[in-house]
Amino acid sequence: MDPIDVRADSTFTQALRCVQFRVPQPYGFKAPGFVLALGVRYGMIAMAAAYHLLITADDDEEGAIMEMIDCWPRLVEDSVKWDLSTRLPFAIDSSVPSFIGRIAELPLRAYLPLYRRLCPLYQSLDLVGHSLAHEHRSMIFEGWPWLKRRVASNLFENTWRESAEFALHFFDRRQADLEEVSEIALIGE
């Protein structure tokens, strides 16, 4: 078996590729709502990556996994800056990749205590999705008329649920040791 740092690096690299192939649809969101949706997608895929690594690691390897988790915001920032910046529906300034990285860290940090309580991945994704949607309503609603906020809320819920589904499929592919390729995203999970 590969050392944990090699497996962690490979798993988180595959997580970045997974999101690059599955950028959320803008659905009428203004830039803050879309940035939140993208950050949540990165975070939920990272939750699946962390879960895969934690359940396959030895007890003494957990520290190396936590170090890689600490690097996740910077990895996301680089991914957005170098791989996604030209594909996003909004022009972004230099601070946005860092902001998306910080958002992507939120689901991952919320997940770790749930993992310690033996919460299954699918339930953790659901709990984290609901929590983030509730805590960041102002970003979701920005630019939407007051009477359309329910629509915005429903669209964002559909987006994070789609991210949770992608995360579960990503976990299954990690368990099967399958590479992330764009064809999987094109033909469906």
Secondary structure as UniProt FT lines:
FT   HELIX           4..20
FT   TURN            27..28
FT   HELIX           31..56
FT   HELIX           59..61
FT   HELIX           62..79
FT   HELIX           80..84
FT   TURN            85..87
FT   TURN            94..95
FT   HELIX           96..116
FT   TURN            117..118
FT   HELIX           121..135
FT   HELIX           137..141
FT   TURN            142..143
FT   HELIX           146..148
FT   HELIX           149..175
FT   TURN            176..177
FT   HELIX           182..187
//
